[in-house]
Amino acid sequence: MILNPNSQTPIYIQIAEWLENEILANRLVADGKVYSQYQLAEMFNINPATAGKGLTILLEKDILYKKRGLGMFVVENAKDKILAMRKTHTLIQLVEEVVQEARRLAVSDEELMDLIQKVQQKG
């Protein structure tokens, strides 16, 4: 992956997403060591502090854990956590868009729920 400096997504978030994708692709595995901020900085030609912020995001999400003096490692169920977070985020985003469109079209909550139930019955 090549980072996109012109993207509206900050570089440190792109780093975190890249690492998540590496976990999903099994290139980084449970209890496996993750690249250091300096390795990431060199790989992507970015400031080490920026790379560190990307790692910190995953540390705060409990995707990575620290071993003092050894670096960061992938948690046991990281892949499941990432999948669950992405599913939740995607579904919330889609529902928000549907609700906004329903408001623009003056669709009542009851009508919207009826439409959802009809779609569920088809599926």
Phi and psi restraints in degrees (range 20) as a CNS / XPLOR table:
assign (resid 1 and name C) (resid 2 and name N)
       (resid 2 and name CA) (resid 2 and name C) 1.0 -107.3 20.0 2
assign (resid 2 and name N) (resid 2 and name CA)
       (resid 2 and name C) (resid 3 and name N) 1.0 129.8 20.0 2
assign (resid 2 and name C) (resid 3 and name N)
       (resid 3 and name CA) (resid 3 and name C) 1.0 -70.0 20.0 2
assign (resid 3 and name N) (resid 3 and name CA)
       (resid 3 and name C) (resid 4 and name N) 1.0 148.0 20.0 2
assign (resid 3 and name C) (resid 4 and name N)
       (resid 4 and name CA) (resid 4 and name C) 1.0 -107.7 20.0 2
assign (resid 4 and name N) (resid 4 and name CA)
       (resid 4 and name C) (resid 5 and name N) 1.0 100.6 20.0 2
assign (resid 4 and name C) (resid 5 and name N)
       (resid 5 and name CA) (resid 5 and name C) 1.0 -67.5 20.0 2
assign (resid 5 and name N) (resid 5 and name CA)
       (resid 5 and name C) (resid 6 and name N) 1.0 -16.7 20.0 2
assign (resid 5 and name C) (resid 6 and name N)
       (resid 6 and name CA) (resid 6 and name C) 1.0 -90.0 20.0 2
assign (resid 6 and name N) (resid 6 and name CA)
       (resid 6 and name C) (resid 7 and name N) 1.0 -4.8 20.0 2
assign (resid 6 and name C) (resid 7 and name N)
       (resid 7 and name CA) (resid 7 and name C) 1.0 -69.3 20.0 2
assign (resid 7 and name N) (resid 7 and name CA)
       (resid 7 and name C) (resid 8 and name N) 1.0 153.7 20.0 2
assign (resid 7 and name C) (resid 8 and name N)
       (resid 8 and name CA) (resid 8 and name C) 1.0 -74.2 20.0 2
assign (resid 8 and name N) (resid 8 and name CA)
       (resid 8 and name C) (resid 9 and name N) 1.0 -16.5 20.0 2
assign (resid 8 and name C) (resid 9 and name N)
       (resid 9 and name CA) (resid 9 and name C) 1.0 -79.8 20.0 2
assign (resid 9 and name N) (resid 9 and name CA)
       (resid 9 and name C) (resid 10 and name N) 1.0 123.7 20.0 2
assign (resid 9 and name C) (resid 10 and name N)
       (resid 10 and name CA) (resid 10 and name C) 1.0 -57.8 20.0 2
assign (resid 10 and name N) (resid 10 and name CA)
       (resid 10 and name C) (resid 11 and name N) 1.0 150.4 20.0 2
assign (resid 10 and name C) (resid 11 and name N)
       (resid 11 and name CA) (resid 11 and name C) 1.0 -56.8 20.0 2
assign (resid 11 and name N) (resid 11 and name CA)
       (resid 11 and name C) (resid 12 and name N) 1.0 -41.7 20.0 2
assign (resid 11 and name C) (resid 12 and name N)
       (resid 12 and name CA) (resid 12 and name C) 1.0 -64.7 20.0 2
assign (resid 12 and name N) (resid 12 and name CA)
       (resid 12 and name C) (resid 13 and name N) 1.0 -32.4 20.0 2
assign (resid 12 and name C) (resid 13 and name N)
       (resid 13 and name CA) (resid 13 and name C) 1.0 -72.5 20.0 2
assign (resid 13 and name N) (resid 13 and name CA)
       (resid 13 and name C) (resid 14 and name N) 1.0 -37.3 20.0 2
assign (resid 13 and name C) (resid 14 and name N)
       (resid 14 and name CA) (resid 14 and name C) 1.0 -61.7 20.0 2
assign (resid 14 and name N) (resid 14 and name CA)
       (resid 14 and name C) (resid 15 and name N) 1.0 -37.9 20.0 2
assign (resid 14 and name C) (resid 15 and name N)
       (resid 15 and name CA) (resid 15 and name C) 1.0 -62.8 20.0 2
assign (resid 15 and name N) (resid 15 and name CA)
       (resid 15 and name C) (resid 16 and name N) 1.0 -47.4 20.0 2
assign (resid 15 and name C) (resid 16 and name N)
       (resid 16 and name CA) (resid 16 and name C) 1.0 -60.8 20.0 2
assign (resid 16 and name N) (resid 16 and name CA)
       (resid 16 and name C) (resid 17 and name N) 1.0 -43.1 20.0 2
assign (resid 16 and name C) (resid 17 and name N)
       (resid 17 and name CA) (resid 17 and name C) 1.0 -65.5 20.0 2
assign (resid 17 and name N) (resid 17 and name CA)
       (resid 17 and name C) (resid 18 and name N) 1.0 -38.1 20.0 2
assign (resid 17 and name C) (resid 18 and name N)
       (resid 18 and name CA) (resid 18 and name C) 1.0 -63.4 20.0 2
assign (resid 18 and name N) (resid 18 and name CA)
       (resid 18 and name C) (resid 19 and name N) 1.0 -44.2 20.0 2
assign (resid 18 and name C) (resid 19 and name N)
       (resid 19 and name CA) (resid 19 and name C) 1.0 -62.9 20.0 2
assign (resid 19 and name N) (resid 19 and name CA)
       (resid 19 and name C) (resid 20 and name N) 1.0 -41.4 20.0 2
assign (resid 19 and name C) (resid 20 and name N)
       (resid 20 and name CA) (resid 20 and name C) 1.0 -59.3 20.0 2
assign (resid 20 and name N) (resid 20 and name CA)
       (resid 20 and name C) (resid 21 and name N) 1.0 -43.2 20.0 2
assign (resid 20 and name C) (resid 21 and name N)
       (resid 21 and name CA) (resid 21 and name C) 1.0 -63.8 20.0 2
assign (resid 21 and name N) (resid 21 and name CA)
       (resid 21 and name C) (resid 22 and name N) 1.0 -35.9 20.0 2
assign (resid 21 and name C) (resid 22 and name N)
       (resid 22 and name CA) (resid 22 and name C) 1.0 -64.3 20.0 2
assign (resid 22 and name N) (resid 22 and name CA)
       (resid 22 and name C) (resid 23 and name N) 1.0 -37.1 20.0 2
assign (resid 22 and name C) (resid 23 and name N)
       (resid 23 and name CA) (resid 23 and name C) 1.0 -68.3 20.0 2
assign (resid 23 and name N) (resid 23 and name CA)
       (resid 23 and name C) (resid 24 and name N) 1.0 -45.1 20.0 2
assign (resid 23 and name C) (resid 24 and name N)
       (resid 24 and name CA) (resid 24 and name C) 1.0 -62.6 20.0 2
assign (resid 24 and name N) (resid 24 and name CA)
       (resid 24 and name C) (resid 25 and name N) 1.0 -31.6 20.0 2
assign (resid 24 and name C) (resid 25 and name N)
       (resid 25 and name CA) (resid 25 and name C) 1.0 -87.1 20.0 2
assign (resid 25 and name N) (resid 25 and name CA)
       (resid 25 and name C) (resid 26 and name N) 1.0 5.6 20.0 2
assign (resid 25 and name C) (resid 26 and name N)
       (resid 26 and name CA) (resid 26 and name C) 1.0 63.4 20.0 2
assign (resid 26 and name N) (resid 26 and name CA)
       (resid 26 and name C) (resid 27 and name N) 1.0 22.0 20.0 2
assign (resid 26 and name C) (resid 27 and name N)
       (resid 27 and name CA) (resid 27 and name C) 1.0 -86.1 20.0 2
assign (resid 27 and name N) (resid 27 and name CA)
       (resid 27 and name C) (resid 28 and name N) 1.0 -21.4 20.0 2
assign (resid 27 and name C) (resid 28 and name N)
       (resid 28 and name CA) (resid 28 and name C) 1.0 -121.1 20.0 2
assign (resid 28 and name N) (resid 28 and name CA)
       (resid 28 and name C) (resid 29 and name N) 1.0 125.3 20.0 2
assign (resid 28 and name C) (resid 29 and name N)
       (resid 29 and name CA) (resid 29 and name C) 1.0 -116.9 20.0 2
assign (resid 29 and name N) (resid 29 and name CA)
       (resid 29 and name C) (resid 30 and name N) 1.0 165.1 20.0 2
assign (resid 29 and name C) (resid 30 and name N)
       (resid 30 and name CA) (resid 30 and name C) 1.0 -51.6 20.0 2
assign (resid 30 and name N) (resid 30 and name CA)
       (resid 30 and name C) (resid 31 and name N) 1.0 132.6 20.0 2
assign (resid 30 and name C) (resid 31 and name N)
       (resid 31 and name CA) (resid 31 and name C) 1.0 65.0 20.0 2
assign (resid 31 and name N) (resid 31 and name CA)
       (resid 31 and name C) (resid 32 and name N) 1.0 8.7 20.0 2
assign (resid 31 and name C) (resid 32 and name N)
       (resid 32 and name CA) (resid 32 and name C) 1.0 -85.4 20.0 2
assign (resid 32 and name N) (resid 32 and name CA)
       (resid 32 and name C) (resid 33 and name N) 1.0 148.0 20.0 2
assign (resid 32 and name C) (resid 33 and name N)
       (resid 33 and name CA) (resid 33 and name C) 1.0 -71.2 20.0 2
assign (resid 33 and name N) (resid 33 and name CA)
       (resid 33 and name C) (resid 34 and name N) 1.0 140.6 20.0 2
assign (resid 33 and name C) (resid 34 and name N)
       (resid 34 and name CA) (resid 34 and name C) 1.0 -101.4 20.0 2
assign (resid 34 and name N) (resid 34 and name CA)
       (resid 34 and name C) (resid 35 and name N) 1.0 155.1 20.0 2
assign (resid 34 and name C) (resid 35 and name N)
       (resid 35 and name CA) (resid 35 and name C) 1.0 -54.5 20.0 2
assign (resid 35 and name N) (resid 35 and name CA)
       (resid 35 and name C) (resid 36 and name N) 1.0 143.8 20.0 2
assign (resid 35 and name C) (resid 36 and name N)
       (resid 36 and name CA) (resid 36 and name C) 1.0 -76.4 20.0 2
assign (resid 36 and name N) (resid 36 and name CA)
       (resid 36 and name C) (resid 37 and name N) 1.0 166.6 20.0 2
assign (resid 36 and name C) (resid 37 and name N)
       (resid 37 and name CA) (resid 37 and name C) 1.0 -62.8 20.0 2
assign (resid 37 and name N) (resid 37 and name CA)
       (resid 37 and name C) (resid 38 and name N) 1.0 -30.5 20.0 2
assign (resid 37 and name C) (resid 38 and name N)
       (resid 38 and name CA) (resid 38 and name C) 1.0 -74.0 20.0 2
assign (resid 38 and name N) (resid 38 and name CA)
       (resid 38 and name C) (resid 39 and name N) 1.0 -37.8 20.0 2
assign (resid 38 and name C) (resid 39 and name N)
       (resid 39 and name CA) (resid 39 and name C) 1.0 -64.6 20.0 2
assign (resid 39 and name N) (resid 39 and name CA)
       (resid 39 and name C) (resid 40 and name N) 1.0 -44.1 20.0 2
assign (resid 39 and name C) (resid 40 and name N)
       (resid 40 and name CA) (resid 40 and name C) 1.0 -63.0 20.0 2
assign (resid 40 and name N) (resid 40 and name CA)
       (resid 40 and name C) (resid 41 and name N) 1.0 -41.2 20.0 2
assign (resid 40 and name C) (resid 41 and name N)
       (resid 41 and name CA) (resid 41 and name C) 1.0 -60.3 20.0 2
assign (resid 41 and name N) (resid 41 and name CA)
       (resid 41 and name C) (resid 42 and name N) 1.0 -41.8 20.0 2
assign (resid 41 and name C) (resid 42 and name N)
       (resid 42 and name CA) (resid 42 and name C) 1.0 -70.0 20.0 2
assign (resid 42 and name N) (resid 42 and name CA)
       (resid 42 and name C) (resid 43 and name N) 1.0 -42.1 20.0 2
assign (resid 42 and name C) (resid 43 and name N)
       (resid 43 and name CA) (resid 43 and name C) 1.0 -59.7 20.0 2
assign (resid 43 and name N) (resid 43 and name CA)
       (resid 43 and name C) (resid 44 and name N) 1.0 -41.0 20.0 2
assign (resid 43 and name C) (resid 44 and name N)
       (resid 44 and name CA) (resid 44 and name C) 1.0 -108.7 20.0 2
assign (resid 44 and name N) (resid 44 and name CA)
       (resid 44 and name C) (resid 45 and name N) 1.0 4.7 20.0 2
assign (resid 44 and name C) (resid 45 and name N)
       (resid 45 and name CA) (resid 45 and name C) 1.0 54.8 20.0 2
assign (resid 45 and name N) (resid 45 and name CA)
       (resid 45 and name C) (resid 46 and name N) 1.0 52.6 20.0 2
assign (resid 45 and name C) (resid 46 and name N)
       (resid 46 and name CA) (resid 46 and name C) 1.0 -128.7 20.0 2
assign (resid 46 and name N) (resid 46 and name CA)
       (resid 46 and name C) (resid 47 and name N) 1.0 170.8 20.0 2
assign (resid 46 and name C) (resid 47 and name N)
       (resid 47 and name CA) (resid 47 and name C) 1.0 -68.8 20.0 2
assign (resid 47 and name N) (resid 47 and name CA)
       (resid 47 and name C) (resid 48 and name N) 1.0 136.6 20.0 2
assign (resid 47 and name C) (resid 48 and name N)
       (resid 48 and name CA) (resid 48 and name C) 1.0 -57.1 20.0 2
assign (resid 48 and name N) (resid 48 and name CA)
       (resid 48 and name C) (resid 49 and name N) 1.0 -32.5 20.0 2
assign (resid 48 and name C) (resid 49 and name N)
       (resid 49 and name CA) (resid 49 and name C) 1.0 -64.9 20.0 2
assign (resid 49 and name N) (resid 49 and name CA)
       (resid 49 and name C) (resid 50 and name N) 1.0 -36.5 20.0 2
assign (resid 49 and name C) (resid 50 and name N)
       (resid 50 and name CA) (resid 50 and name C) 1.0 -65.5 20.0 2
assign (resid 50 and name N) (resid 50 and name CA)
       (resid 50 and name C) (resid 51 and name N) 1.0 -44.2 20.0 2
assign (resid 50 and name C) (resid 51 and name N)
       (resid 51 and name CA) (resid 51 and name C) 1.0 -62.5 20.0 2
assign (resid 51 and name N) (resid 51 and name CA)
       (resid 51 and name C) (resid 52 and name N) 1.0 -39.7 20.0 2
assign (resid 51 and name C) (resid 52 and name N)
       (resid 52 and name CA) (resid 52 and name C) 1.0 -61.6 20.0 2
assign (resid 52 and name N) (resid 52 and name CA)
       (resid 52 and name C) (resid 53 and name N) 1.0 -37.9 20.0 2
assign (resid 52 and name C) (resid 53 and name N)
       (resid 53 and name CA) (resid 53 and name C) 1.0 -63.6 20.0 2
assign (resid 53 and name N) (resid 53 and name CA)
       (resid 53 and name C) (resid 54 and name N) 1.0 -37.8 20.0 2
assign (resid 53 and name C) (resid 54 and name N)
       (resid 54 and name CA) (resid 54 and name C) 1.0 -63.6 20.0 2
assign (resid 54 and name N) (resid 54 and name CA)
       (resid 54 and name C) (resid 55 and name N) 1.0 -41.9 20.0 2
assign (resid 54 and name C) (resid 55 and name N)
       (resid 55 and name CA) (resid 55 and name C) 1.0 -64.9 20.0 2
assign (resid 55 and name N) (resid 55 and name CA)
       (resid 55 and name C) (resid 56 and name N) 1.0 -40.1 20.0 2
assign (resid 55 and name C) (resid 56 and name N)
       (resid 56 and name CA) (resid 56 and name C) 1.0 -62.5 20.0 2
assign (resid 56 and name N) (resid 56 and name CA)
       (resid 56 and name C) (resid 57 and name N) 1.0 -37.5 20.0 2
assign (resid 56 and name C) (resid 57 and name N)
       (resid 57 and name CA) (resid 57 and name C) 1.0 -56.6 20.0 2
assign (resid 57 and name N) (resid 57 and name CA)
       (resid 57 and name C) (resid 58 and name N) 1.0 -45.8 20.0 2
assign (resid 57 and name C) (resid 58 and name N)
       (resid 58 and name CA) (resid 58 and name C) 1.0 -72.9 20.0 2
assign (resid 58 and name N) (resid 58 and name CA)
       (resid 58 and name C) (resid 59 and name N) 1.0 -28.9 20.0 2
assign (resid 58 and name C) (resid 59 and name N)
       (resid 59 and name CA) (resid 59 and name C) 1.0 -65.6 20.0 2
assign (resid 59 and name N) (resid 59 and name CA)
       (resid 59 and name C) (resid 60 and name N) 1.0 -43.8 20.0 2
assign (resid 59 and name C) (resid 60 and name N)
       (resid 60 and name CA) (resid 60 and name C) 1.0 -69.6 20.0 2
assign (resid 60 and name N) (resid 60 and name CA)
       (resid 60 and name C) (resid 61 and name N) 1.0 -27.2 20.0 2
assign (resid 60 and name C) (resid 61 and name N)
       (resid 61 and name CA) (resid 61 and name C) 1.0 -84.3 20.0 2
assign (resid 61 and name N) (resid 61 and name CA)
       (resid 61 and name C) (resid 62 and name N) 1.0 0.5 20.0 2
assign (resid 61 and name C) (resid 62 and name N)
       (resid 62 and name CA) (resid 62 and name C) 1.0 61.3 20.0 2
assign (resid 62 and name N) (resid 62 and name CA)
       (resid 62 and name C) (resid 63 and name N) 1.0 36.0 20.0 2
assign (resid 62 and name C) (resid 63 and name N)
       (resid 63 and name CA) (resid 63 and name C) 1.0 -93.7 20.0 2
assign (resid 63 and name N) (resid 63 and name CA)
       (resid 63 and name C) (resid 64 and name N) 1.0 -31.7 20.0 2
assign (resid 63 and name C) (resid 64 and name N)
       (resid 64 and name CA) (resid 64 and name C) 1.0 -121.5 20.0 2
assign (resid 64 and name N) (resid 64 and name CA)
       (resid 64 and name C) (resid 65 and name N) 1.0 158.1 20.0 2
assign (resid 64 and name C) (resid 65 and name N)
       (resid 65 and name CA) (resid 65 and name C) 1.0 -136.8 20.0 2
assign (resid 65 and name N) (resid 65 and name CA)
       (resid 65 and name C) (resid 66 and name N) 1.0 155.7 20.0 2
assign (resid 65 and name C) (resid 66 and name N)
       (resid 66 and name CA) (resid 66 and name C) 1.0 -98.5 20.0 2
assign (resid 66 and name N) (resid 66 and name CA)
       (resid 66 and name C) (resid 67 and name N) 1.0 142.0 20.0 2
assign (resid 66 and name C) (resid 67 and name N)
       (resid 67 and name CA) (resid 67 and name C) 1.0 -115.7 20.0 2
assign (resid 67 and name N) (resid 67 and name CA)
       (resid 67 and name C) (resid 68 and name N) 1.0 115.0 20.0 2
assign (resid 67 and name C) (resid 68 and name N)
       (resid 68 and name CA) (resid 68 and name C) 1.0 -51.5 20.0 2
assign (resid 68 and name N) (resid 68 and name CA)
       (resid 68 and name C) (resid 69 and name N) 1.0 124.8 20.0 2
assign (resid 68 and name C) (resid 69 and name N)
       (resid 69 and name CA) (resid 69 and name C) 1.0 81.3 20.0 2
assign (resid 69 and name N) (resid 69 and name CA)
       (resid 69 and name C) (resid 70 and name N) 1.0 -8.0 20.0 2
assign (resid 69 and name C) (resid 70 and name N)
       (resid 70 and name CA) (resid 70 and name C) 1.0 -113.5 20.0 2
assign (resid 70 and name N) (resid 70 and name CA)
       (resid 70 and name C) (resid 71 and name N) 1.0 -24.6 20.0 2
assign (resid 70 and name C) (resid 71 and name N)
       (resid 71 and name CA) (resid 71 and name C) 1.0 119.4 20.0 2
assign (resid 71 and name N) (resid 71 and name CA)
       (resid 71 and name C) (resid 72 and name N) 1.0 -159.3 20.0 2
assign (resid 71 and name C) (resid 72 and name N)
       (resid 72 and name CA) (resid 72 and name C) 1.0 -109.5 20.0 2
assign (resid 72 and name N) (resid 72 and name CA)
       (resid 72 and name C) (resid 73 and name N) 1.0 148.9 20.0 2
assign (resid 72 and name C) (resid 73 and name N)
       (resid 73 and name CA) (resid 73 and name C) 1.0 -135.5 20.0 2
assign (resid 73 and name N) (resid 73 and name CA)
       (resid 73 and name C) (resid 74 and name N) 1.0 159.6 20.0 2
assign (resid 73 and name C) (resid 74 and name N)
       (resid 74 and name CA) (resid 74 and name C) 1.0 -82.5 20.0 2
assign (resid 74 and name N) (resid 74 and name CA)
       (resid 74 and name C) (resid 75 and name N) 1.0 132.0 20.0 2
assign (resid 74 and name C) (resid 75 and name N)
       (resid 75 and name CA) (resid 75 and name C) 1.0 -68.7 20.0 2
assign (resid 75 and name N) (resid 75 and name CA)
       (resid 75 and name C) (resid 76 and name N) 1.0 160.4 20.0 2
assign (resid 75 and name C) (resid 76 and name N)
       (resid 76 and name CA) (resid 76 and name C) 1.0 -55.5 20.0 2
assign (resid 76 and name N) (resid 76 and name CA)
       (resid 76 and name C) (resid 77 and name N) 1.0 -47.8 20.0 2
assign (resid 76 and name C) (resid 77 and name N)
       (resid 77 and name CA) (resid 77 and name C) 1.0 -105.9 20.0 2
assign (resid 77 and name N) (resid 77 and name CA)
       (resid 77 and name C) (resid 78 and name N) 1.0 31.6 20.0 2
assign (resid 77 and name C) (resid 78 and name N)
       (resid 78 and name CA) (resid 78 and name C) 1.0 -57.5 20.0 2
assign (resid 78 and name N) (resid 78 and name CA)
       (resid 78 and name C) (resid 79 and name N) 1.0 -43.5 20.0 2
assign (resid 78 and name C) (resid 79 and name N)
       (resid 79 and name CA) (resid 79 and name C) 1.0 -61.3 20.0 2
assign (resid 79 and name N) (resid 79 and name CA)
       (resid 79 and name C) (resid 80 and name N) 1.0 -44.7 20.0 2
assign (resid 79 and name C) (resid 80 and name N)
       (resid 80 and name CA) (resid 80 and name C) 1.0 -63.5 20.0 2
assign (resid 80 and name N) (resid 80 and name CA)
       (resid 80 and name C) (resid 81 and name N) 1.0 -40.7 20.0 2
assign (resid 80 and name C) (resid 81 and name N)
       (resid 81 and name CA) (resid 81 and name C) 1.0 -62.4 20.0 2
assign (resid 81 and name N) (resid 81 and name CA)
       (resid 81 and name C) (resid 82 and name N) 1.0 -44.4 20.0 2
assign (resid 81 and name C) (resid 82 and name N)
       (resid 82 and name CA) (resid 82 and name C) 1.0 -62.9 20.0 2
assign (resid 82 and name N) (resid 82 and name CA)
       (resid 82 and name C) (resid 83 and name N) 1.0 -47.0 20.0 2
assign (resid 82 and name C) (resid 83 and name N)
       (resid 83 and name CA) (resid 83 and name C) 1.0 -59.4 20.0 2
assign (resid 83 and name N) (resid 83 and name CA)
       (resid 83 and name C) (resid 84 and name N) 1.0 -44.0 20.0 2
assign (resid 83 and name C) (resid 84 and name N)
       (resid 84 and name CA) (resid 84 and name C) 1.0 -64.6 20.0 2
assign (resid 84 and name N) (resid 84 and name CA)
       (resid 84 and name C) (resid 85 and name N) 1.0 -43.4 20.0 2
assign (resid 84 and name C) (resid 85 and name N)
       (resid 85 and name CA) (resid 85 and name C) 1.0 -63.9 20.0 2
assign (resid 85 and name N) (resid 85 and name CA)
       (resid 85 and name C) (resid 86 and name N) 1.0 -42.9 20.0 2
assign (resid 85 and name C) (resid 86 and name N)
       (resid 86 and name CA) (resid 86 and name C) 1.0 -68.1 20.0 2
assign (resid 86 and name N) (resid 86 and name CA)
       (resid 86 and name C) (resid 87 and name N) 1.0 -39.3 20.0 2
assign (resid 86 and name C) (resid 87 and name N)
       (resid 87 and name CA) (resid 87 and name C) 1.0 -62.5 20.0 2
assign (resid 87 and name N) (resid 87 and name CA)
       (resid 87 and name C) (resid 88 and name N) 1.0 -46.9 20.0 2
assign (resid 87 and name C) (resid 88 and name N)
       (resid 88 and name CA) (resid 88 and name C) 1.0 -61.2 20.0 2
assign (resid 88 and name N) (resid 88 and name CA)
       (resid 88 and name C) (resid 89 and name N) 1.0 -47.9 20.0 2
assign (resid 88 and name C) (resid 89 and name N)
       (resid 89 and name CA) (resid 89 and name C) 1.0 -61.1 20.0 2
assign (resid 89 and name N) (resid 89 and name CA)
       (resid 89 and name C) (resid 90 and name N) 1.0 -45.7 20.0 2
assign (resid 89 and name C) (resid 90 and name N)
       (resid 90 and name CA) (resid 90 and name C) 1.0 -63.2 20.0 2
assign (resid 90 and name N) (resid 90 and name CA)
       (resid 90 and name C) (resid 91 and name N) 1.0 -45.8 20.0 2
assign (resid 90 and name C) (resid 91 and name N)
       (resid 91 and name CA) (resid 91 and name C) 1.0 -64.6 20.0 2
assign (resid 91 and name N) (resid 91 and name CA)
       (resid 91 and name C) (resid 92 and name N) 1.0 -42.1 20.0 2
assign (resid 91 and name C) (resid 92 and name N)
       (resid 92 and name CA) (resid 92 and name C) 1.0 -61.8 20.0 2
assign (resid 92 and name N) (resid 92 and name CA)
       (resid 92 and name C) (resid 93 and name N) 1.0 -43.2 20.0 2
assign (resid 92 and name C) (resid 93 and name N)
       (resid 93 and name CA) (resid 93 and name C) 1.0 -62.1 20.0 2
assign (resid 93 and name N) (resid 93 and name CA)
       (resid 93 and name C) (resid 94 and name N) 1.0 -44.1 20.0 2
assign (resid 93 and name C) (resid 94 and name N)
       (resid 94 and name CA) (resid 94 and name C) 1.0 -64.3 20.0 2
assign (resid 94 and name N) (resid 94 and name CA)
       (resid 94 and name C) (resid 95 and name N) 1.0 -43.2 20.0 2
assign (resid 94 and name C) (resid 95 and name N)
       (resid 95 and name CA) (resid 95 and name C) 1.0 -64.0 20.0 2
assign (resid 95 and name N) (resid 95 and name CA)
       (resid 95 and name C) (resid 96 and name N) 1.0 -41.2 20.0 2
assign (resid 95 and name C) (resid 96 and name N)
       (resid 96 and name CA) (resid 96 and name C) 1.0 -59.6 20.0 2
assign (resid 96 and name N) (resid 96 and name CA)
       (resid 96 and name C) (resid 97 and name N) 1.0 -42.1 20.0 2
assign (resid 96 and name C) (resid 97 and name N)
       (resid 97 and name CA) (resid 97 and name C) 1.0 -64.9 20.0 2
assign (resid 97 and name N) (resid 97 and name CA)
       (resid 97 and name C) (resid 98 and name N) 1.0 -41.6 20.0 2
assign (resid 97 and name C) (resid 98 and name N)
       (resid 98 and name CA) (resid 98 and name C) 1.0 -63.9 20.0 2
assign (resid 98 and name N) (resid 98 and name CA)
       (resid 98 and name C) (resid 99 and name N) 1.0 -44.3 20.0 2
assign (resid 98 and name C) (resid 99 and name N)
       (resid 99 and name CA) (resid 99 and name C) 1.0 -63.7 20.0 2
assign (resid 99 and name N) (resid 99 and name CA)
       (resid 99 and name C) (resid 100 and name N) 1.0 -42.8 20.0 2
assign (resid 99 and name C) (resid 100 and name N)
       (resid 100 and name CA) (resid 100 and name C) 1.0 -61.6 20.0 2
assign (resid 100 and name N) (resid 100 and name CA)
       (resid 100 and name C) (resid 101 and name N) 1.0 -44.2 20.0 2
assign (resid 100 and name C) (resid 101 and name N)
       (resid 101 and name CA) (resid 101 and name C) 1.0 -65.0 20.0 2
assign (resid 101 and name N) (resid 101 and name CA)
       (resid 101 and name C) (resid 102 and name N) 1.0 -39.7 20.0 2
assign (resid 101 and name C) (resid 102 and name N)
       (resid 102 and name CA) (resid 102 and name C) 1.0 -60.9 20.0 2
assign (resid 102 and name N) (resid 102 and name CA)
       (resid 102 and name C) (resid 103 and name N) 1.0 -40.5 20.0 2
assign (resid 102 and name C) (resid 103 and name N)
       (resid 103 and name CA) (resid 103 and name C) 1.0 -63.6 20.0 2
assign (resid 103 and name N) (resid 103 and name CA)
       (resid 103 and name C) (resid 104 and name N) 1.0 -43.3 20.0 2
assign (resid 103 and name C) (resid 104 and name N)
       (resid 104 and name CA) (resid 104 and name C) 1.0 -61.4 20.0 2
assign (resid 104 and name N) (resid 104 and name CA)
       (resid 104 and name C) (resid 105 and name N) 1.0 -33.9 20.0 2
assign (resid 104 and name C) (resid 105 and name N)
       (resid 105 and name CA) (resid 105 and name C) 1.0 -91.3 20.0 2
assign (resid 105 and name N) (resid 105 and name CA)
       (resid 105 and name C) (resid 106 and name N) 1.0 5.2 20.0 2
assign (resid 105 and name C) (resid 106 and name N)
       (resid 106 and name CA) (resid 106 and name C) 1.0 58.1 20.0 2
assign (resid 106 and name N) (resid 106 and name CA)
       (resid 106 and name C) (resid 107 and name N) 1.0 39.1 20.0 2
assign (resid 106 and name C) (resid 107 and name N)
       (resid 107 and name CA) (resid 107 and name C) 1.0 -87.4 20.0 2
assign (resid 107 and name N) (resid 107 and name CA)
       (resid 107 and name C) (resid 108 and name N) 1.0 127.4 20.0 2
assign (resid 107 and name C) (resid 108 and name N)
       (resid 108 and name CA) (resid 108 and name C) 1.0 -72.3 20.0 2
assign (resid 108 and name N) (resid 108 and name CA)
       (resid 108 and name C) (resid 109 and name N) 1.0 163.2 20.0 2
assign (resid 108 and name C) (resid 109 and name N)
       (resid 109 and name CA) (resid 109 and name C) 1.0 -59.0 20.0 2
assign (resid 109 and name N) (resid 109 and name CA)
       (resid 109 and name C) (resid 110 and name N) 1.0 -40.9 20.0 2
assign (resid 109 and name C) (resid 110 and name N)
       (resid 110 and name CA) (resid 110 and name C) 1.0 -63.4 20.0 2
assign (resid 110 and name N) (resid 110 and name CA)
       (resid 110 and name C) (resid 111 and name N) 1.0 -43.9 20.0 2
assign (resid 110 and name C) (resid 111 and name N)
       (resid 111 and name CA) (resid 111 and name C) 1.0 -62.8 20.0 2
assign (resid 111 and name N) (resid 111 and name CA)
       (resid 111 and name C) (resid 112 and name N) 1.0 -41.5 20.0 2
assign (resid 111 and name C) (resid 112 and name N)
       (resid 112 and name CA) (resid 112 and name C) 1.0 -63.5 20.0 2
assign (resid 112 and name N) (resid 112 and name CA)
       (resid 112 and name C) (resid 113 and name N) 1.0 -43.6 20.0 2
assign (resid 112 and name C) (resid 113 and name N)
       (resid 113 and name CA) (resid 113 and name C) 1.0 -64.1 20.0 2
assign (resid 113 and name N) (resid 113 and name CA)
       (resid 113 and name C) (resid 114 and name N) 1.0 -38.7 20.0 2
assign (resid 113 and name C) (resid 114 and name N)
       (resid 114 and name CA) (resid 114 and name C) 1.0 -61.5 20.0 2
assign (resid 114 and name N) (resid 114 and name CA)
       (resid 114 and name C) (resid 115 and name N) 1.0 -42.9 20.0 2
assign (resid 114 and name C) (resid 115 and name N)
       (resid 115 and name CA) (resid 115 and name C) 1.0 -62.8 20.0 2
assign (resid 115 and name N) (resid 115 and name CA)
       (resid 115 and name C) (resid 116 and name N) 1.0 -42.0 20.0 2
assign (resid 115 and name C) (resid 116 and name N)
       (resid 116 and name CA) (resid 116 and name C) 1.0 -62.6 20.0 2
assign (resid 116 and name N) (resid 116 and name CA)
       (resid 116 and name C) (resid 117 and name N) 1.0 -44.0 20.0 2
assign (resid 116 and name C) (resid 117 and name N)
       (resid 117 and name CA) (resid 117 and name C) 1.0 -63.0 20.0 2
assign (resid 117 and name N) (resid 117 and name CA)
       (resid 117 and name C) (resid 118 and name N) 1.0 -38.9 20.0 2
assign (resid 117 and name C) (resid 118 and name N)
       (resid 118 and name CA) (resid 118 and name C) 1.0 -63.6 20.0 2
assign (resid 118 and name N) (resid 118 and name CA)
       (resid 118 and name C) (resid 119 and name N) 1.0 -42.4 20.0 2
assign (resid 118 and name C) (resid 119 and name N)
       (resid 119 and name CA) (resid 119 and name C) 1.0 -64.0 20.0 2
assign (resid 119 and name N) (resid 119 and name CA)
       (resid 119 and name C) (resid 120 and name N) 1.0 -40.9 20.0 2
assign (resid 119 and name C) (resid 120 and name N)
       (resid 120 and name CA) (resid 120 and name C) 1.0 -63.6 20.0 2
assign (resid 120 and name N) (resid 120 and name CA)
       (resid 120 and name C) (resid 121 and name N) 1.0 -39.0 20.0 2
assign (resid 120 and name C) (resid 121 and name N)
       (resid 121 and name CA) (resid 121 and name C) 1.0 -66.7 20.0 2
assign (resid 121 and name N) (resid 121 and name CA)
       (resid 121 and name C) (resid 122 and name N) 1.0 -32.3 20.0 2
assign (resid 121 and name C) (resid 122 and name N)
       (resid 122 and name CA) (resid 122 and name C) 1.0 -68.9 20.0 2
assign (resid 122 and name N) (resid 122 and name CA)
       (resid 122 and name C) (resid 123 and name N) 1.0 -37.7 20.0 2
